[in-house]
Amino acid sequence: LLNRPDDKYNFYYHRDRVFYCRSTLAKHAASIKKKHLLSFGTCIGRFSKTGNFRLHITALDFLSPYAMYRVWLKAPSEQQFLYGQNILRSGVAKMSDNTPQYAGVVVMNMSDMPLGFGVAAKSSLQVKNTDPMTITVFHQADIKNLSFEVYG
């Protein structure tokens, strides 16, 4: 993420948020007073008041190629996931091997397009032997949320 062939990129911390942007953009942003600067680059996530880091859906495109655990959805369950529903076993086409229970996963469609983030409700070993109506992945965020954040 940092050493890309087109330019040098870095992570920057501003107002409890972490941004990912080109170094040249950050140099230009340094000329603006911090109290007047709202954002620059792509917001990866933010720190809560308790100090926990929360990923934003805008980080999905950057993090999905590096995700350790992924879940691929069948076509009918894509729309259900995008409407905020949890993923049932019947909607899972495949799942990364050795996915532990309660691990963060990237949810993808069968065309390898990332759809959002989730948390594995069951490990990949447990999923193989469960009922089709069992919740497999808890919904966290999806690309529909991105359109509300940007345009809403």
Number of C-alpha atoms within 10 A of each C-alpha: 11 13 9 9 7 7 11 13 19 15 18 16 13 15 12 13 18 23 21 21 19 19 17 13 12 18 10 10 15 11 9 10 8 12 7 7 13 8 14 17 18 16 21 21 19 19 15 11 8 6 9 9 15 13 18 20 22 20 16 22 13 13 14 21 11 10 12 15 20 22 27 23 26 16 14 10 20 20 13 14 26 17 13 15 16 21 25 20 21 17 21 21 15 15 21 14 13 11 21 18 17 14 15 20 25 25 30 22 18 14 9 14 12 21 24 26 25 24 20 26 22 21 19 20 14 13 20 12 9 14 11 14 11 15 19 26 27 21 21 19 21 23 17 15 18 16 12 9 12 8 7 7
